[in-house]
Amino acid sequence: MNLIDRYVSRTVLGAIAMVMAVLVLLGAIANLRDEQGSIGVGHYNMFEALVYSLLNVPRFALDAFPAGVLIGAMLGVGALARSHELTAVRSAGMSRWRLAGTMLGCGVLLLAIGLAVGEYLAPHLEQYADERKAIARDGNVSLAGAGGAWVRDGNLVINIAERSSPSQFGGILVFELGADNRLLAVAHAQRAINLAGQAWELDSYAESRFAGDGVANQLAERHRLATAVSDSFLQMAVVQPSEMALSELYRAMVYLRANRQDARPYALAFWSGLARSLAIPFGVLFALPFGFGTMRSAGSGARGTLGLAIGLVYFFLQRTVESGTVVFKLDPLLLAWVPTLLLGAAAAVLLLRTR
């Protein structure tokens, strides 16, 4: 049966590769289209936009992987069913459980590929893409250091602890230096919001300014900070949990919990990413029952549409669960697995009902 296993695997994996190639191409075109509005800002030109779009392709491929696997697996199984090869394989004595094992083996291989891309390729290329874009747009700003993000703009040194949205940041420290690099003032703000132009609005602002032997303190609910540091540059500086590798998320989660800090955003990103990855073998297995019964003679268009519909349902269910976990402060360890477990249960039920 090894020859049959290899043939079935080759057919299914080939169909998945074809679907992923189409999705990746569409993703690259969509990324390039989205960058058109940024072209012309600073030194950010068409070539930089193209490089940025290509560097973000692995992240797009990773996000689209579960749906692409499901669609491709259904097309691969459909090709075997329409040519009556699945019927011949069953007649030769290959049980549905042996076929399920072969499909599951394909899923495990795809899972390993997805984990490798998510751990070693996508985060680094995505960060490098953000760096190139930010430096091209804001060439007069420098970024360095550890312990949050440290950004220097002229005589200002800004430290950013976290990012809560694309244009909103929290835990801001501002250091003002003199001509001889002597510290003139230190300020802290709970939140910073990007305004139109080269300015930021700082909330809950507290400043200590050093003058001679004394210190002058200033408190304000709102403070306007003029700086050339753009929100796109700070987005590059502070990485969101959804953009981190699973190993980095786990280390951040352990560190924050050990220091009695809020680790829920990192826990949600970790368990959701792990659940989405483990949904890949279930997605391959889910396609097998559709090679039998009334769907056996369905065309590739019908199978592709069905696979796309199921993939979209899974995607939106996963996002809904993630949003609900954040809004209602629920346990991410339990809820992140709900869509994946539902997909696995549906695959098992359909397989048990297959004759």
DAWOTA-V740554 format. One record per residue. N is the residue number from 0. PSI is psi in degrees with one decimal (none if undefined). NEAR is the number of other C-alpha atoms within 10 Angstrom. D_CENTER is the distance of its C-alpha to the mean C-alpha in Angstrom with 2 decimals. Layout:
BEGIN
n psi near d_center
N PSI NEAR D_CENTER
N PSI NEAR D_CENTER
END
This chain:
BEGIN
n psi near d_center
0 -9.0 11 38.94
1 -37.4 8 36.80
2 -41.5 8 37.40
3 -41.8 13 36.28
4 -45.2 16 33.13
5 -38.4 13 32.24
6 -46.3 13 33.10
7 -44.0 22 30.99
8 -42.5 22 27.99
9 -40.1 14 28.51
10 -46.9 18 28.76
11 -45.6 25 25.66
12 -34.8 22 23.46
13 -41.3 16 24.99
14 -40.1 22 24.12
15 -41.8 23 20.47
16 -38.9 16 20.41
17 -44.7 14 22.11
18 -42.4 21 19.72
19 -35.2 21 16.63
20 -41.8 14 18.68
21 -44.5 11 19.36
22 -40.8 19 15.82
23 -41.2 22 14.72
24 -45.0 14 17.83
25 -37.6 14 17.22
26 -41.5 21 13.70
27 -40.6 21 15.40
28 -41.6 15 18.17
29 -40.7 12 16.11
30 -43.5 20 14.36
31 -37.7 19 17.93
32 -41.9 13 19.37
33 -24.7 12 17.15
34 -5.7 17 18.32
35 -33.4 13 21.95
36 -19.5 9 22.47
37 -14.2 14 21.67
38 133.9 15 24.10
39 -10.2 12 27.32
40 118.8 11 26.05
41 -128.8 15 27.47
42 18.3 15 27.28
43 107.2 20 24.14
44 -172.5 17 25.55
45 -38.3 15 24.74
46 -44.3 10 24.32
47 -36.8 17 21.76
48 -39.9 22 19.83
49 -44.0 17 20.02
50 -43.9 14 18.87
51 -43.1 23 15.87
52 -42.1 23 14.94
53 -37.4 21 15.54
54 -23.9 22 13.61
55 -1.2 23 10.37
56 -43.6 22 11.30
57 -37.4 22 9.81
58 -42.1 21 6.13
59 -43.4 19 7.67
60 -38.2 22 9.68
61 -41.5 20 7.31
62 -34.8 17 6.07
63 -4.1 17 9.83
64 -49.8 24 11.21
65 -45.3 27 12.62
66 -41.3 25 14.30
67 -39.3 29 15.47
68 -43.8 29 16.90
69 -46.9 28 18.69
70 -47.1 28 20.18
71 -40.4 29 21.21
72 -39.8 33 22.73
73 -36.5 32 24.73
74 -40.4 29 25.98
75 -45.0 26 26.97
76 -37.9 28 28.77
77 -38.3 28 30.34
78 -40.5 22 31.73
79 -35.8 21 33.32
80 -42.8 22 34.69
81 -30.4 18 36.23
82 6.6 12 38.04
83 18.8 15 39.32
84 -34.1 14 37.98
85 -39.0 23 36.43
86 -40.3 16 39.86
87 -38.6 13 41.57
88 -43.6 17 39.32
89 -38.4 13 40.05
90 -28.1 10 43.74
91 -3.3 10 43.75
92 6.5 10 42.94
93 116.9 16 39.18
94 165.0 13 38.09
95 -29.7 18 35.05
96 -32.8 11 33.84
97 -40.4 14 34.17
98 -39.7 20 32.15
99 -38.3 19 29.54
100 -39.6 14 29.50
101 -44.6 20 29.02
102 -39.8 26 26.09
103 -35.4 21 24.57
104 -40.0 17 25.13
105 -41.2 22 23.18
106 -39.2 24 20.29
107 -39.7 18 20.49
108 -44.3 13 20.55
109 -35.5 22 17.42
110 -44.0 20 15.76
111 -40.3 14 16.94
112 -43.9 14 15.62
113 -42.0 22 12.06
114 -39.6 18 12.35
115 -43.5 13 13.95
116 -42.7 18 11.38
117 -28.8 24 8.58
118 -39.9 16 11.32
119 -18.7 11 13.38
120 -60.9 16 12.18
121 -49.4 24 8.69
122 -41.9 20 8.61
123 -43.0 19 12.26
124 -36.8 18 12.36
125 -42.7 22 9.81
126 -40.8 20 12.00
127 -38.7 16 15.05
128 -43.3 20 14.32
129 -38.7 21 14.09
130 -47.4 20 17.25
131 -45.1 20 19.10
132 -44.6 24 18.50
133 -41.0 25 19.49
134 -38.2 19 22.48
135 -36.5 18 23.62
136 -34.1 21 23.61
137 67.6 19 24.97
138 -16.5 14 27.13
139 7.1 13 29.39
140 141.5 17 26.86
141 153.8 16 26.09
142 132.9 18 23.44
143 169.2 10 24.33
144 -179.1 9 24.70
145 177.9 8 22.96
146 65.1 8 22.93
147 -156.4 16 20.44
148 130.9 19 20.48
149 121.0 20 23.96
150 133.7 21 24.70
151 132.4 19 28.24
152 97.2 15 29.76
153 -120.0 13 33.50
154 9.1 16 35.19
155 136.0 17 32.17
156 120.8 17 29.78
157 132.8 22 26.82
158 127.2 23 24.73
159 126.6 21 21.51
160 -38.4 16 20.41
161 164.1 20 17.31
162 128.1 20 15.43
163 -18.9 11 15.56
164 169.8 12 14.71
165 -30.0 13 14.49
166 17.9 16 18.28
167 132.0 17 19.17
168 154.7 23 19.41
169 158.7 19 21.34
170 58.9 15 23.73
171 130.2 21 25.20
172 134.1 19 28.10
173 121.7 20 30.22
174 127.7 19 32.89
175 126.3 18 35.60
176 151.4 16 37.60
177 -175.4 11 41.05
178 -29.8 8 42.44
179 20.3 6 43.24
180 21.4 9 39.78
181 139.1 10 41.47
182 121.6 14 39.36
183 -35.6 17 40.53
184 153.4 19 38.23
185 132.4 19 35.29
186 153.8 18 33.35
187 141.6 20 30.68
188 142.7 22 28.76
189 -31.1 15 26.70
190 147.2 21 24.53
191 131.2 24 24.26
192 131.6 18 23.66
193 130.5 19 23.70
194 169.0 15 26.81
195 132.2 8 27.98
196 -167.4 10 29.25
197 70.7 13 29.10
198 155.1 17 29.26
199 145.5 23 27.45
200 119.0 18 28.74
201 128.3 23 28.79
202 148.7 19 29.45
203 58.7 14 31.72
204 131.0 21 32.87
205 125.1 19 35.19
206 141.0 19 36.83
207 115.8 17 39.37
208 129.4 17 41.37
209 124.4 14 43.72
210 107.5 10 47.16
211 -123.0 7 49.94
212 2.4 5 50.44
213 171.1 9 48.75
214 126.0 13 45.35
215 124.3 10 44.77
216 144.1 13 42.15
217 131.6 11 40.52
218 138.5 13 38.56
219 142.9 12 37.04
220 -36.2 12 34.82
221 142.5 15 33.52
222 133.3 16 33.66
223 124.4 14 32.85
224 117.8 15 31.57
225 118.3 13 32.20
226 152.7 17 29.85
227 -2.1 18 28.36
228 118.3 21 24.96
229 165.6 20 22.60
230 -32.6 21 19.52
231 -34.0 18 17.52
232 -41.0 23 18.99
233 -30.4 25 18.13
234 -37.8 21 14.47
235 -34.9 21 14.59
236 -37.3 24 16.66
237 115.2 18 14.70
238 131.3 16 11.15
239 152.3 17 9.22
240 -34.8 18 8.51
241 -15.6 16 4.86
242 1.1 16 4.99
243 155.3 23 7.68
244 157.8 22 9.05
245 -39.2 21 10.69
246 -39.0 12 14.02
247 -39.9 13 13.35
248 -41.6 23 12.21
249 -43.8 18 15.38
250 -41.2 11 17.57
251 -40.0 18 16.57
252 -44.7 21 17.20
253 -42.2 15 20.52
254 -46.2 13 21.58
255 -40.2 15 21.13
256 -37.2 12 22.92
257 -29.1 10 25.64
258 15.9 9 26.23
259 43.7 9 26.27
260 165.8 11 23.40
261 112.7 11 20.83
262 9.6 18 18.03
263 -42.1 19 16.75
264 -38.5 17 13.43
265 -36.2 24 12.65
266 -41.8 21 14.32
267 -44.6 26 12.42
268 -37.3 24 8.93
269 -53.8 25 10.86
270 -33.8 20 12.77
271 -43.5 27 10.29
272 -40.6 22 8.18
273 -41.1 16 11.72
274 -41.0 20 13.04
275 -37.0 21 10.70
276 -44.6 24 11.65
277 -10.3 23 15.24
278 -16.4 26 15.35
279 -50.4 29 15.59
280 -36.1 22 19.24
281 -36.0 26 20.14
282 -39.9 30 19.02
283 -43.7 31 21.33
284 -33.9 29 24.05
285 -29.1 26 23.82
286 -25.2 27 24.94
287 -47.5 25 28.15
288 -22.0 23 30.31
289 -0.5 21 29.96
290 -1.4 25 32.00
291 170.6 19 34.99
292 -146.6 11 36.99
293 -23.6 8 36.97
294 -1.7 15 33.68
295 -36.5 21 35.22
296 8.6 16 36.71
297 151.1 15 33.94
298 171.5 13 32.82
299 -31.4 17 29.53
300 -45.0 10 28.88
301 -41.5 14 29.32
302 -42.2 24 27.11
303 -41.4 20 24.32
304 -43.1 13 24.63
305 -44.0 15 24.69
306 -41.2 24 21.66
307 -41.3 18 19.72
308 -45.7 14 21.07
309 -39.6 16 20.17
310 -40.5 21 16.61
311 -39.0 14 16.30
312 -45.0 14 18.04
313 -43.5 20 15.73
314 -49.8 17 12.59
315 -33.8 12 14.49
316 -42.2 15 15.96
317 -45.6 21 12.77
318 -37.7 15 11.71
319 -44.5 12 15.39
320 -42.8 19 15.65
321 -43.9 19 12.82
322 -41.7 13 14.55
323 -35.1 14 17.89
324 -40.4 20 17.16
325 -46.9 14 16.48
326 -45.0 9 19.42
327 4.8 8 21.91
328 49.9 10 20.97
329 172.9 15 21.02
330 114.1 13 20.39
331 -27.7 22 16.72
332 -35.5 16 18.15
333 -49.8 12 20.07
334 -29.5 19 18.18
335 -24.6 25 14.76
336 -6.8 20 16.86
337 -52.7 16 18.75
338 -39.7 23 17.03
339 -42.2 24 16.92
340 -37.0 15 20.51
341 -41.4 14 21.64
342 -42.7 18 20.46
343 -40.9 19 22.22
344 -40.6 14 25.27
345 -40.6 16 25.55
346 -42.5 19 25.49
347 -43.7 17 28.16
348 -46.1 12 30.35
349 -38.4 15 30.32
350 -39.3 20 31.13
351 -28.9 12 33.96
352 -6.5 8 35.40
353 133.8 14 35.46
354 none 9 39.00
END
